[in-house]
Amino acid sequence: RAYDFGARKFVVFNLPQAGCAPFFKRQNNGSCVDLLNEGSTLFNNALRPALENLSEDLPGFSFVYINTSGIINEIINDPTTY
């Protein structure tokens, strides 16, 4: 819809590992919920190719892809660095 109103440049963030969110970890005895993480991974694996297809199909469409998942995982795995 934004494209229809003239937007051509987009910033797109992938999903962090949802199953490692504090709420879900509390509900799962401190462990990540694998099923939710699998869903995040499936979405993330499909996102970039879908955006690349849009780049081919929509004149002028461009995007910047931000790997939110990688950034957040890095923070979770090495919090003292941050």
N, C-alpha and C positions, 0 to 999 in steps of 0.2 A: 504494500500500500504506500509506503514512503516513496518508493521508486515512482509510482504513479503521480505523486505530487512534486516530482523533480529531483528527489534525493538521488545521488549517484555514488557517493563515497560513504562507506560504512565501516564501523569498527565492530568486530564480532568476537565475543568471548566464548571459549568453550566452557564446559561444565567441570567444576572440581569433582572429586570423588565424593558424591553425596553421602555414601554410606559411612564416611569417616567424619561427618559433621558431629559436633559434640552431642547434640540431642540424640542421634541414633546410636552413638557409642555408649551413652549412658543407658539406653534401652537394651543394649546388647553386651552387658557386663564388661564394658571398656574396649570391646573389639569393634572393628569396622563391620558393616553389614555388606557382605559380599554381593548379594543380589542387587543392591542399589548401586554399588560400584560397577558392576557389570553393565547395568543400564546406562550409567554415565559414559562408560567406555564405548558402548555401541553408538550412542549419540555422537560422541566426539569423533569416532572413526568415520561417521557418515557426514559430519558437518562440513569439513573442508572440501571434499569432492562436490558436495551440493553447491557450495559457494563458487567453486570453479566452474560448474555448469552454468550458474547464473551469469558469471562473467562472460561466458560464450554466448548466452542467449539474450542478454539485456544490453543494448548499446550504452556504453559509458559506465556501466556498473563496475565498481572496484571496491576492494575490501582490504582491511588490515585484520589479520587473525591473531588474537592474543591467547596464548596458551595458559589460561588461568589454572588449569589442572596442574601443570608442571610447576608453576610458581607456588601454589598453595602446598603441594606435596613437598617441595623443597623446604618451605617454612616449617611444616609439621615434622619433617625428618631431621631438621637441624635448627631448632628454634633459637639456640643461643647465638647464632649468627645474626639474627634479626632482633 
